[in-house]
Amino acid sequence: MFCVARSVQLSDQRALPCPHLFEEKMENTGYCSESFTSLQSAASDEDMVEIAGATLDFSSTDDVPPLDRDYGLAVLENGVNGVLKMMDLLDEPVPGVGTYEDFNTIDWVREKSKDRDRHREIASQSKESTWALIMSIHDAFSGWLLMLLVGLKAGALAGWIDIAAHWMTDLKEGVCLSGFWFNHEHCCWNSNETTFQERDKCPNWKSWAELLIGYNNGPLAYIMNYLMYVCWALFFSFLAVSLVRSFAPYACGSGIPEIKTILSGFIIRGYLGKWTLMIKTITLVLAVSSGLSLGKEGPLVHVACCCGNILCHLFTKYRKNEAKRREVLSAAAAVGVSVAFGAPIGGVLFSLEEVSYYFPLKTLWRSFFAALVAAFTLRSINPFGNSRLVLFYVEFHSPWHLVELVPFVLLGIFGGIWGAFFIRANIAWCRRRKTTRLGQYPVLEVLVVTAITAVLAFPNSYTRMSTSELISELFNDCGLLDSSQLCNYANVSDIKLSGNTLPDRPASHDVYMAMWQLALALIFKMLITVVTFGMKIPSGLFIPSMAVGAIAGRLLGVGMEQLAYYHHDWVIFKGWCSPGADCITPGLYAMVGAAACLGGVTRMTVSLVVIMFELTGGLEYIVPLMAATMTSKWVADALGREGIYEAHIRLNGYPFLEPKEEFSHKTLAMDVMRPRRSDPPVSIITQDGMSVEEVEALIADTSYSGFPVVVSQESQRLVGFVLRRDLVISIENARQRQEGVVSTSRIFFTEYTPPQPPNCPPPLKLRGIMDLSPFTVTDHTPMDIVVDIFRKLGLRQCLVTHNGRLLGIITKKDILKHMAQIANRDPDSILFN
């Protein structure tokens, strides 16, 4: 029989001023164990989940250790004369209390409150001693030091990736005899036998046909080069998918959808760990070199965030606080775009506009500093040998004219239509991959797509070259020194030269052939990118999208150029386009088209314009870029509200509450909360009336990750909220460390423990693990207000009350399911909490 000694109910049960949030109620097997040992143990080999196209192991927790513990447990020890006395709750922190399970959302308010407490403690100690003052200065400076290290590491890795990818891409076509580690361009730099007309040919560089059969002309040599190109592509892609599948399943894909979800507070252990960083860096080089229709720019954001997460462990305040760590990850995302495009300002704006969920002003400054350091590091490495940070840097010198806004807007319309088509087609393909047997053979899928890509790409010179080189050639403004087929216009006798620029000229046969090849390349890129993005290898979307737009823009630009040349007396050309003048710049159309297509796919606006501006180095072309980008977004939004990253977040079932999405339905909190009318009542814990056995039975019989604490079963007056994980760990710890704790021991959440009869087992006082100020709303609160609260405070769940009595609970997952149901989507597609 239980020993019961009820205390007088304390009148002061008011919530503390600073609201602490609470763990989500969810169905998570990680919380179902009844001991701390089982919570810490690794999952079995069968505990896998399909996420972002990769099979994930729940036991991958070594890369990101849990936070240090901040909560205590009331323990009893024998005092003088054998009298039991209660220890201070915070004297001995209990390992595991206050931490988060994998695939759960962090408590933003609790983490920020912990950081404020830490700041107050440092400020008070700094006045007591010189050493404490020095440590407080170090604490204030550590954020900037961390940004410096992230910029240096990410810049160095990006430089290595650029150099290795350039070399391995050229390796598919030949090898340098003077040093196999030289790519084609570097191999021919020091050759004295290279001519201006055949600058890409030099004795030191040998194609595979020359090495294997001794000559490079004729059908047999073409077949030999064709065969070696396909074999190298298959080898690189096989190596990439095998490494990802064997060592780091999280290294596949772009990584930006997962980064967005992690920055919103979701925890994916190991996604930003050391193994992921190492495998993603290596396989990114292999994937880009294989010739698949993908880019390295998106995965570089993932690589930079891995660098930031790993370096966070060097500094205590970032290692122990998940919210502070996410500030670093926001800055790291800016670093990734900075080194991908050589655009530090665009990187900061990308992080602010596209990926970050919480972006305070100090994060803006530190992101700018980290992006600056990364760009400087990459510039020092000089991976392309031209003092530029990207392969397709270009400068235009001819002005644009007001009439050209019409074709620029047309490019924006094309970009919006292409973006909407690509998102729908890619999501449909990825859903088919997840729901059919296709997803069971990732290696075979990659090899088949690589073989198709290589076989179709080799005959066309514009698809055979790397996508970055293609964009560079399309952006190029034809000058006197250009020998490209795109610049091989017909000769005109009375040309007037102005610097390195040439006036508009009639297109020759070579230019028309190049247009046909580009048209075929456009169709090829549009189709093959749909099935390539989302495979089990690192794959970015920026470069393929830009390539599609750049091809379309170049085609339109050459068309406008020829129209202006042959019909310069038309009304639209009169007054600004005279014969012999350089009126139209086709490369500018390619750049505007690239921005339009990338904007249509990702729905970026401000950051995209700034990135493109930093690529061209001129302010003069901002208006065309803005017009095309905005038109692209309007058209794409009219055809589908989601960008590609939001669509993949929804496809994978991540608990991401999109801040851009509006909630306009007239529902109330009571319509969304659980339990529903037909459900059993909510599971609760009373503040002083339950034994250890009863609490353990409640934990075993339910799968919720937290329980409201009430005054009594009859009153249902809310006292606080306690996490399932903290309860399990605290009870297990008390059994191991306290003498006399048994199943009949009473558990108290009150401030004072009432006197116990002499023969009763010692009680457990667990008030220290209870959140005394859980966020609550009334049952008649409109859901649009509840959704805003969840977005702006980063809540995971809130309790619903009526006249102070507990009615139910609303979790983030409940809100996402409700929004999906309203939008006529499957509510069960929300997989995580």
C-alpha positions in Angstrom: 0.0 0.0 0.0 1.3 3.5 -0.9 2.4 5.9 1.8 0.5 9.1 1.1 1.2 12.4 2.9 -0.5 15.3 1.1 0.9 18.7 1.5 -1.1 21.9 1.8 -1.5 23.3 -1.7 0.8 26.3 -2.2 -1.0 29.4 -3.3 1.9 30.8 -5.3 1.8 28.5 -8.4 2.1 31.3 -10.9 4.3 30.9 -14.0 7.8 32.4 -14.1 8.1 35.6 -16.2 10.3 34.0 -18.9 8.3 31.4 -20.9 10.0 28.1 -21.3 8.7 26.0 -24.1 8.3 22.3 -24.1 9.0 19.1 -26.0 6.6 18.1 -28.7 3.9 15.5 -28.2 4.6 12.9 -30.9 4.8 9.3 -31.8 8.5 8.7 -31.6 10.0 5.3 -30.7 13.0 7.0 -29.3 11.0 8.1 -26.3 9.3 4.8 -25.6 12.2 3.3 -23.7 12.0 3.2 -19.9 15.6 3.7 -18.9 18.4 6.2 -19.6 20.5 3.3 -20.8 18.0 2.4 -23.5 17.7 6.1 -24.5 21.4 6.3 -25.0 21.8 2.9 -26.8 22.1 2.8 -30.5 19.2 1.8 -32.6 19.2 -1.6 -34.3 20.2 -2.0 -37.9 16.5 -2.1 -38.9 15.8 1.4 -37.5 16.2 3.2 -40.7 14.2 6.0 -42.3 14.1 7.3 -45.9 15.0 11.0 -45.8 16.0 13.3 -48.7 16.6 10.3 -50.9 19.0 8.7 -48.5 18.5 5.8 -46.1 19.4 7.2 -42.7 20.6 5.4 -39.7 19.1 6.6 -36.4 22.2 5.6 -34.6 24.4 8.2 -36.3 24.8 10.4 -33.3 28.5 10.5 -32.9 29.1 13.5 -35.1 26.9 15.9 -33.1 27.0 15.1 -29.4 24.1 16.0 -27.2 24.2 19.3 -25.4 25.6 19.6 -21.9 23.1 19.3 -19.1 21.6 22.2 -17.3 18.9 20.7 -15.2 19.2 18.8 -11.9 17.4 16.2 -9.9 16.5 16.2 -6.3 18.4 13.5 -4.6 18.2 12.3 -1.0 21.1 11.5 1.2 21.4 10.4 4.8 22.1 13.3 7.1 23.0 13.4 10.8 21.2 10.7 12.9 19.9 9.1 9.7 17.5 11.8 8.9 16.7 12.1 5.2 17.5 15.5 3.8 16.8 17.0 0.3 19.7 18.2 -1.8 19.6 21.3 -3.9 18.2 20.5 -7.3 21.0 22.2 -9.3 23.9 20.8 -7.2 24.5 17.8 -9.3 23.5 18.0 -13.0 22.1 14.8 -14.4 23.5 13.6 -17.7 20.9 13.7 -20.4 18.4 16.1 -18.8 17.6 19.1 -21.0 18.9 17.5 -24.2 17.0 16.6 -27.4 16.3 13.4 -29.2 17.2 12.9 -32.8 14.5 14.0 -35.3 13.0 16.4 -32.8 12.7 20.2 -32.7 14.7 22.4 -30.3 13.1 24.6 -27.7 14.1 28.1 -29.0 12.9 30.0 -25.9 14.6 27.7 -23.5 17.9 27.9 -25.4 17.8 31.7 -25.6 16.9 31.8 -21.9 19.9 29.6 -21.1 22.2 31.9 -23.1 20.9 35.0 -21.3 21.6 33.3 -18.0 25.1 32.5 -19.1 25.6 36.1 -20.2 24.4 37.4 -16.8 26.7 35.0 -15.0 29.8 36.0 -17.0 29.0 39.7 -16.5 28.7 39.3 -12.8 31.9 37.2 -12.5 33.9 39.6 -14.7 33.7 42.2 -11.9 35.2 39.9 -9.3 38.6 39.0 -10.8 40.9 39.9 -13.7 40.9 36.3 -15.0 37.1 36.3 -15.2 37.3 39.6 -17.1 39.7 38.0 -19.6 37.4 35.1 -20.0 34.5 37.4 -20.6 36.5 39.2 -23.3 37.3 35.8 -24.8 33.7 34.8 -24.8 32.7 38.0 -26.6 35.5 37.5 -29.2 34.9 33.8 -29.7 32.0 34.4 -32.2 34.3 36.4 -34.5 37.1 33.9 -34.2 34.7 31.1 -35.1 33.6 33.0 -38.2 37.2 33.5 -39.2 37.8 29.7 -38.9 34.6 28.8 -40.8 35.6 31.2 -43.6 39.1 29.9 -43.9 38.1 26.2 -43.9 35.2 26.6 -46.3 37.3 28.7 -48.7 40.1 26.2 -48.7 37.7 23.3 -49.3 36.0 25.2 -52.1 39.3 25.9 -53.8 40.3 22.2 -53.6 36.9 21.2 -55.0 37.2 23.6 -57.9 40.8 22.5 -58.8 40.0 18.8 -58.5 36.7 19.0 -60.5 38.4 21.0 -63.3 41.2 18.4 -63.6 38.9 15.3 -63.4 36.5 16.8 -66.0 39.4 17.2 -68.4 40.6 13.7 -67.6 37.6 12.2 -69.4 39.0 13.6 -72.7 42.8 13.2 -72.3 45.8 13.5 -70.1 48.8 15.8 -69.8 52.2 14.2 -70.5 54.3 16.7 -68.6 52.3 16.0 -65.4 49.1 14.0 -65.1 47.9 16.4 -62.4 47.6 19.3 -64.8 44.2 20.0 -66.5 44.0 20.9 -70.2 44.4 24.6 -69.8 47.3 24.5 -67.3 49.0 21.8 -69.4 49.2 24.1 -72.4 50.2 27.3 -70.6 53.9 26.7 -70.8 53.9 25.2 -74.3 55.9 27.1 -76.9 54.2 25.3 -79.8 50.7 26.5 -79.1 49.2 28.8 -81.8 46.6 31.5 -81.3 44.1 29.8 -83.7 44.6 26.4 -82.0 45.2 27.5 -78.5 43.6 24.4 -77.0 46.0 22.1 -78.8 49.5 21.5 -77.6 52.0 18.6 -77.8 51.9 18.0 -74.0 48.1 17.3 -74.0 47.1 13.9 -75.6 43.6 12.7 -76.1 42.9 9.1 -75.2 42.7 8.1 -78.9 46.3 9.5 -79.4 47.5 7.5 -76.4 45.8 4.3 -77.3 45.9 4.1 -81.1 48.4 6.8 -82.0 46.2 9.3 -83.9 43.3 11.7 -83.2 41.5 11.9 -86.5 39.1 9.5 -88.2 36.1 7.4 -87.1 38.1 5.0 -85.0 39.7 7.9 -83.0 36.2 9.4 -82.5 34.8 6.1 -81.2 37.8 5.6 -78.9 37.4 9.1 -77.4 33.6 8.5 -77.1 34.1 5.2 -75.4 36.7 6.6 -72.9 34.4 9.6 -72.1 31.5 7.3 -71.2 33.7 4.9 -69.2 35.3 7.7 -67.1 31.8 9.2 -66.5 30.5 5.8 -65.3 33.5 5.2 -63.1 33.3 8.6 -61.4 29.5 8.3 -60.8 29.8 4.7 -59.5 32.6 5.8 -57.1 30.5 8.7 -55.9 27.3 6.8 -55.3 29.2 3.9 -53.7 30.9 6.2 -51.2 27.7 8.0 -50.3 25.8 4.7 -49.9 28.5 3.0 -47.8 29.8 5.8 -45.6 27.6 8.8 -45.5 23.9 8.5 -46.7 23.4 12.2 -45.7 25.9 13.4 -48.3 23.5 12.9 -51.1 21.4 15.6 -52.8 21.7 19.4 -52.5 21.4 19.7 -48.7 19.6 23.0 -48.8 16.2 21.6 -47.9 17.7 19.9 -44.9 19.7 23.0 -44.0 16.5 25.1 -44.0 14.8 22.5 -41.8 17.8 22.4 -39.4 17.9 26.1 -39.1 14.2 26.2 -38.2 15.2 24.1 -35.1 14.9 20.5 -36.3 17.7 18.1 -35.2 19.2 15.6 -37.6 22.2 14.0 -35.8 25.1 13.4 -38.1 23.8 15.5 -41.1 26.5 18.1 -40.4 29.1 15.8 -39.0 32.7 15.0 -40.0 31.9 11.9 -42.0 29.3 13.8 -44.0 31.7 16.6 -44.7 34.5 14.3 -45.8 32.4 12.1 -48.1 30.4 15.0 -49.5 33.6 16.9 -50.4 35.0 13.9 -52.2 31.9 12.7 -54.0 31.0 16.3 -55.0 34.1 16.4 -57.1 33.3 12.9 -58.6 29.7 13.8 -59.3 30.6 17.1 -61.1 33.4 15.4 -63.0 31.1 12.6 -64.3 29.3 15.1 -66.5 25.9 14.7 -65.0 23.5 17.7 -65.2 24.2 19.0 -61.7 26.3 21.7 -60.0 28.4 22.1 -56.9 27.0 25.4 -55.7 24.1 24.0 -53.6 26.2 21.2 -52.0 28.9 23.8 -51.1 26.3 25.4 -48.8 26.0 22.0 -47.1 29.8 21.7 -46.9 30.2 25.1 -45.4 27.5 24.3 -42.8 29.3 21.1 -41.9 32.5 23.2 -41.3 30.5 25.5 -39.1 28.9 22.8 -37.1 32.2 20.9 -36.5 34.1 24.1 -35.5 31.3 24.9 -33.0 32.6 22.2 -30.8 35.7 24.2 -30.1 33.7 26.8 -28.3 31.6 26.0 -25.2 28.8 28.5 -25.8 28.1 27.1 -29.2 28.7 23.5 -28.3 26.2 23.7 -25.4 23.4 25.7 -27.0 21.5 24.6 -30.1 20.1 28.1 -30.8 23.5 29.7 -30.8 24.8 26.9 -33.1 22.1 27.8 -35.6 23.3 31.4 -35.7 26.7 30.0 -36.8 25.0 27.7 -39.4 23.2 30.7 -40.9 26.5 32.5 -41.3 28.0 29.2 -42.8 25.2 29.1 -45.4 26.2 32.6 -46.5 29.8 31.4 -46.7 28.8 28.5 -49.0 27.2 30.8 -51.6 30.1 33.3 -51.2 32.6 30.6 -52.3 30.2 29.1 -54.9 29.6 32.3 -56.9 32.4 34.6 -55.6 29.5 36.8 -54.2 30.0 37.6 -50.5 27.1 40.1 -50.3 24.8 37.8 -52.3 25.7 35.0 -49.9 24.6 37.0 -46.9 21.4 38.0 -48.6 20.8 34.4 -49.7 21.1 33.2 -46.1 18.7 35.9 -45.0 16.1 35.4 -47.8 16.2 31.8 -48.5 17.5 29.5 -45.7 17.6 31.2 -42.3 14.7 31.0 -39.8 16.2 33.2 -37.1 18.6 35.9 -38.3 19.4 38.6 -35.7 21.5 41.6 -36.5 24.7 40.3 -35.1 24.4 37.2 -37.3 24.2 39.6 -40.3 27.5 41.2 -39.3 29.2 37.9 -38.6 27.9 36.4 -41.8 29.3 39.3 -43.8 32.7 38.8 -42.1 32.7 35.1 -42.7 31.7 35.5 -46.3 34.5 38.1 -46.7 37.1 35.7 -45.2 35.9 32.8 -47.4 36.0 34.9 -50.6 39.5 36.2 -49.7 40.7 32.6 -49.0 39.4 31.4 -52.4 40.9 34.3 -54.2 44.3 33.5 -52.6 44.1 29.9 -53.8 43.1 31.2 -57.3 41.7 27.9 -58.5 41.0 29.0 -62.1 44.3 30.9 -62.6 42.5 34.1 -63.8 42.2 35.9 -60.4 38.5 35.3 -60.5 36.4 33.3 -57.9 34.2 31.6 -60.5 34.7 30.2 -64.0 32.0 32.3 -65.6 32.9 35.8 -64.4 32.2 38.3 -67.2 32.2 42.0 -67.8 29.9 43.8 -70.3 30.7 47.2 -71.7 27.7 48.0 -74.0 24.7 49.7 -72.5 21.2 48.3 -72.7 18.2 50.2 -74.0 14.6 50.6 -72.8 13.2 48.6 -75.8 15.2 45.5 -74.6 13.0 45.3 -71.4 10.5 43.5 -73.6 12.7 40.5 -74.4 14.0 40.6 -70.8 10.5 40.2 -69.5 9.9 37.4 -72.0 12.9 35.6 -70.6 11.4 36.1 -67.1 8.1 34.5 -68.3 10.1 31.6 -69.8 12.0 31.2 -66.5 8.8 31.2 -64.5 7.2 28.6 -66.7 10.3 26.4 -66.7 10.6 26.7 -62.9 7.0 25.6 -62.3 7.4 22.7 -64.8 10.7 21.6 -63.3 9.3 21.5 -59.8 6.3 19.5 -60.7 8.2 17.1 -62.9 11.0 16.6 -60.4 8.7 16.1 -57.4 6.7 13.6 -59.3 9.9 11.7 -60.3 11.2 11.8 -56.7 7.8 10.6 -55.3 7.9 7.8 -57.8 11.5 7.0 -56.6 10.3 6.8 -53.0 7.1 4.8 -53.6 8.3 2.2 -56.2 11.2 -0.3 -56.5 13.2 2.4 -58.3 14.4 3.7 -54.9 15.7 0.3 -54.0 18.5 0.4 -56.6 20.2 3.8 -56.1 23.5 2.6 -57.7 21.8 1.2 -60.8 19.8 4.4 -61.2 22.8 6.6 -61.0 24.7 4.5 -63.5 21.8 4.4 -66.0 21.3 8.2 -65.8 25.0 8.7 -66.2 25.2 6.4 -69.2 22.3 8.2 -70.9 23.8 11.6 -70.1 27.3 10.7 -71.4 26.0 8.9 -74.6 23.8 11.9 -75.5 26.2 14.6 -74.4 29.4 13.6 -76.2 28.3 14.3 -79.8 27.3 17.9 -78.9 30.2 20.1 -78.0 28.0 22.3 -75.8 26.8 19.4 -73.6 30.2 17.6 -73.6 31.9 20.5 -71.9 31.3 21.1 -68.2 28.2 23.2 -67.4 30.3 26.0 -65.8 32.3 26.3 -69.0 29.1 26.3 -71.0 27.7 29.1 -68.9 31.0 31.0 -69.3 30.9 30.7 -73.1 27.2 31.8 -73.2 27.8 34.8 -71.0 30.8 35.9 -73.1 30.6 39.1 -75.1 32.3 38.4 -78.4 35.5 40.3 -78.9 38.5 40.4 -81.2 40.3 37.6 -79.4 37.4 35.1 -79.3 37.7 32.0 -81.4 34.5 30.4 -80.2 32.0 29.1 -82.8 29.4 31.4 -81.2 31.6 34.4 -82.1 32.5 33.3 -85.7 30.3 35.9 -87.5 30.6 36.7 -91.1 33.3 39.1 -92.1 32.3 42.6 -93.0 34.8 44.9 -94.9 33.9 48.2 -93.3 34.0 47.2 -89.6 34.8 50.1 -87.2 36.6 48.8 -84.1 36.1 50.3 -80.7 38.5 48.7 -78.2 37.9 45.0 -77.9 34.2 45.2 -78.8 32.8 44.5 -82.3 29.7 46.0 -83.9 26.7 43.8 -84.8 27.5 41.6 -87.7 25.5 39.1 -89.8 25.6 35.5 -88.5 27.7 33.0 -90.4 27.1 29.3 -91.0 29.0 28.5 -87.9 26.8 30.7 -85.8 23.7 29.1 -87.2 25.1 25.6 -86.5 25.9 26.7 -83.0 22.3 27.9 -82.6 21.0 24.4 -83.6 23.4 22.7 -81.2 22.3 25.1 -78.4 18.6 24.4 -79.1 19.3 20.6 -78.8 21.4 21.2 -75.7 18.4 23.2 -74.2 16.0 20.3 -74.7 18.5 17.9 -73.4 19.3 19.9 -70.2 15.6 20.5 -69.5 14.8 16.8 -69.5 17.9 15.2 -68.0 18.0 17.7 -65.0 14.5 16.5 -63.9 15.7 13.0 -63.3 19.2 13.9 -62.1 18.3 16.2 -59.1 17.5 14.0 -56.1 19.6 11.0 -56.9 21.9 9.4 -54.3 24.9 11.6 -55.1 25.7 15.3 -54.3 23.7 17.3 -56.8 23.2 21.1 -56.9 20.5 22.8 -58.9 21.9 26.3 -59.4 24.2 25.6 -62.3 21.8 23.4 -64.4 19.0 26.0 -63.9 21.3 28.8 -65.0 22.5 26.7 -68.0 18.9 26.3 -69.2 18.3 30.0 -68.9 21.6 31.0 -70.4 21.0 28.9 -73.5 17.5 30.3 -73.9 18.9 33.8 -73.4 21.7 33.4 -75.9 19.3 32.1 -78.5 17.0 35.1 -78.0 20.0 37.5 -77.8 21.4 36.3 -81.2 17.9 36.6 -82.7 17.6 40.2 -81.5 21.1 41.0 -82.7 20.3 39.7 -86.2 16.9 41.5 -86.2 18.7 44.8 -85.3 21.3 44.2 -88.0 19.0 43.5 -90.8 16.1 45.8 -89.7 17.8 48.7 -88.0 15.4 51.1 -89.7 12.4 49.7 -87.8 10.7 52.0 -85.3 11.9 50.0 -82.3 15.5 50.3 -83.4 15.5 53.9 -84.7 17.4 56.5 -82.6 19.6 54.1 -80.8 20.8 51.4 -83.2 22.5 52.7 -86.2 24.4 50.6 -88.8 27.8 49.6 -87.7 27.0 50.1 -84.0 27.2 47.5 -81.2 23.5 47.5 -80.3 22.7 44.1 -78.8 24.8 42.1 -76.4 23.8 38.4 -76.6 25.8 37.6 -73.5 23.7 39.9 -71.5 20.6 38.1 -72.6 22.2 34.8 -71.5 22.9 36.3 -68.1 19.3 37.6 -67.7 17.9 34.2 -68.8 20.1 32.4 -66.3 18.8 34.6 -63.5 15.2 34.2 -64.7 15.4 30.4 -64.7 17.2 30.1 -61.4 14.6 32.5 -59.9 11.7 30.5 -61.3 13.1 27.3 -59.7 14.1 28.7 -56.3 11.9 31.8 -56.0 14.9 33.9 -55.0 14.7 37.6 -55.8 16.9 40.1 -54.0 19.8 37.7 -53.3 19.7 36.4 -56.9 20.0 39.9 -58.4 22.9 40.7 -56.1 24.7 37.4 -56.9 24.3 38.1 -60.7 25.5 41.7 -60.2 28.6 40.5 -58.4 29.2 38.0 -61.2 29.2 40.8 -63.8 30.8 43.6 -61.8 28.5 46.3 -63.1 25.6 48.2 -61.7 24.3 49.1 -65.1 22.5 45.7 -65.6 20.6 45.6 -62.3 17.3 46.8 -63.9 17.2 44.1 -66.5 18.0 41.5 -63.9 15.3 42.8 -61.5 12.7 42.9 -64.3 13.4 39.3 -65.4 13.7 37.9 -61.8 10.5 39.5 -60.6 8.6 38.4 -63.7 9.9 34.9 -63.2 8.7 34.8 -59.6 5.2 36.2 -60.5 4.7 33.7 -63.3 6.1 30.7 -61.2 4.0 31.7 -58.2 0.9 31.8 -60.4 1.6 28.3 -61.5 2.6 26.9 -58.1 3.3 28.5 -54.7 6.3 26.4 -53.7 9.9 26.7 -54.7 12.0 23.6 -55.2 13.4 23.5 -51.7 10.0 23.9 -50.0 8.6 21.2 -52.3 11.4 18.8 -51.2 10.8 19.7 -47.6 7.1 18.8 -47.9 8.0 15.6 -49.9 10.2 14.4 -47.1 7.7 15.2 -44.4 9.9 17.6 -42.4 8.2 19.7 -39.7 9.0 23.0 -41.4 6.5 25.8 -40.8 7.0 28.0 -43.9 7.2 31.7 -42.8 6.2 32.9 -46.2 2.9 30.9 -46.3 -0.2 32.7 -45.2 -2.9 31.1 -43.0 -6.3 32.6 -43.8 -8.8 30.1 -42.6 -11.2 30.8 -39.7 -10.5 27.9 -37.4 -10.0 27.9 -33.6 -7.4 26.2 -31.3 -10.1 23.8 -30.1 -10.5 22.5 -33.7 -6.9 21.5 -34.0 -5.9 20.5 -30.5 -5.6 16.9 -29.3 -7.3 15.0 -27.8 -10.3 15.3 -30.2 -13.8 14.7 -29.1 -13.7 10.9 -29.7 -10.2 10.5 -28.3 -9.4 9.5 -24.7 -8.5 12.3 -22.4 -5.0 13.9 -22.3 -2.4 12.0 -20.3 -1.4 14.1 -17.3 0.8 13.9 -14.2 -0.4 15.3 -10.8 2.0 17.5 -8.9 2.1 15.4 -5.7 -0.1 12.3 -6.0 1.7 9.8 -8.2 4.3 7.1 -7.4 7.3 6.1 -9.5 5.4 3.0 -10.6 2.4 5.0 -11.8 4.6 7.4 -13.7 6.6 4.6 -15.3 3.3 2.9 -16.3 2.2 6.1 -17.9 5.4 6.4 -19.9 5.2 2.7 -21.0 1.6 3.0 -22.1 2.0 6.2 -24.2 4.3 7.5 -26.8 4.0 11.2 -26.1 7.3 13.2 -25.5 5.9 15.3 -22.7 3.2 15.5 -20.1 1.3 18.4 -18.5 1.5 18.6 -14.7 -1.7 19.6 -13.0 -2.8 20.2 -9.4 -5.0 17.2 -9.2 -7.2 14.9 -11.4 -10.3 16.7 -10.3 -9.2 20.4 -10.7 -7.1 20.0 -13.9 -5.4 23.3 -13.0 -2.2 23.6 -14.9 1.1 23.7 -13.0 3.7 23.1 -15.7 5.0 20.7 -18.3 7.6 17.9 -18.0 9.4 16.1 -20.8 9.2 12.4 -21.2 13.0 12.2 -21.8 13.8 14.1 -18.6 11.4 12.0 -16.6 12.9 8.7 -17.8 16.5 9.9 -17.2 15.7 11.4 -13.8 14.0 8.3 -12.4 16.7 6.0 -13.8 19.4 8.2 -12.3 17.6 8.3 -8.9 17.4 4.5 -8.8 21.1 4.2 -9.5 22.4 7.0 -7.2 19.8 7.2 -4.4 19.4 4.6 -1.7 15.9 3.5 -1.0 14.1 4.7 -4.2 11.6 2.0 -5.1 8.4 1.8 -7.2 6.3 3.0 -4.3 8.3 6.2 -3.9 6.2 9.3 -4.4 7.1 11.9 -7.0 6.6 15.6 -6.1 6.6 18.6 -8.4 5.8 21.0 -5.6 8.2 23.6 -4.2 8.2 22.0 -0.7 8.0 18.4 0.1 5.6 17.5 2.9 6.9 15.4 5.9 6.9 11.7 5.2 6.0 8.9 7.6 9.1 7.2 9.0 8.6 3.9 7.2 7.9 5.3 3.7 10.6 5.1 1.0 12.3 8.4 0.2 10.4 10.6 -2.3 11.7 12.1 -5.5 11.4 15.9 -5.9 11.5 16.6 -9.7 10.4 20.2 -9.7 13.8 21.2 -11.2 13.0 19.3 -14.5 9.5 20.9 -14.9 8.8 23.8 -17.1 6.9 26.2 -14.8 5.8 28.5 -17.6 4.6 26.5 -20.6 3.1 28.5 -23.3 -0.7 28.4 -23.3 -3.6 29.6 -25.4 -7.3 29.5 -24.7 -9.6 27.1 -26.7 -11.2 30.1 -28.6 -7.9 31.5 -29.9 -8.0 31.9 -33.7 -5.6 29.5 -35.4 -4.1 32.3 -37.5 -2.8 33.8 -34.3 -1.6 30.4 -33.0 0.3 29.8 -36.3 1.9 33.2 -36.0 3.0 32.4 -32.4 4.5 29.1 -33.5 6.4 30.9 -36.3 7.7 33.9 -34.4 8.6 32.2 -31.2 9.7 28.9 -32.7 7.3 26.9 -30.5 7.1 23.1 -30.7 3.7 22.9 -28.9 1.4 24.8 -26.6 -1.2 23.8 -24.1 -4.9 24.7 -24.6 -6.9 25.8 -21.5 -10.4 26.9 -20.7 -10.8 29.1 -17.6 -7.4 27.9 -16.4 -8.3 24.2 -16.7 -6.3 22.0 -19.1 -8.1 20.9 -22.2 -5.5 19.6 -24.7 -2.3 20.3 -26.6 -1.3 21.6 -30.0 2.0 20.5 -31.5 3.8 21.8 -34.6 2.9 18.6 -36.3 -0.8 19.1 -35.6 -0.6 22.6 -37.2 1.2 21.2 -40.3 -1.3 18.4 -40.6 -4.2 20.9 -40.3 -2.7 23.1 -43.0 -2.1 20.1 -45.3 -5.7 19.0 -44.8 -7.0 22.5 -45.6 -4.8 22.5 -48.8 -6.3 19.1 -49.8 -3.0 17.4 -49.2 -2.4 14.1 -47.3 -2.0 15.0 -43.6 0.0 11.8 -43.0 2.8 13.1 -45.2 4.1 15.0 -42.2 6.5 12.3 -40.9 8.5 14.0 -38.2 7.8 16.2 -35.3 
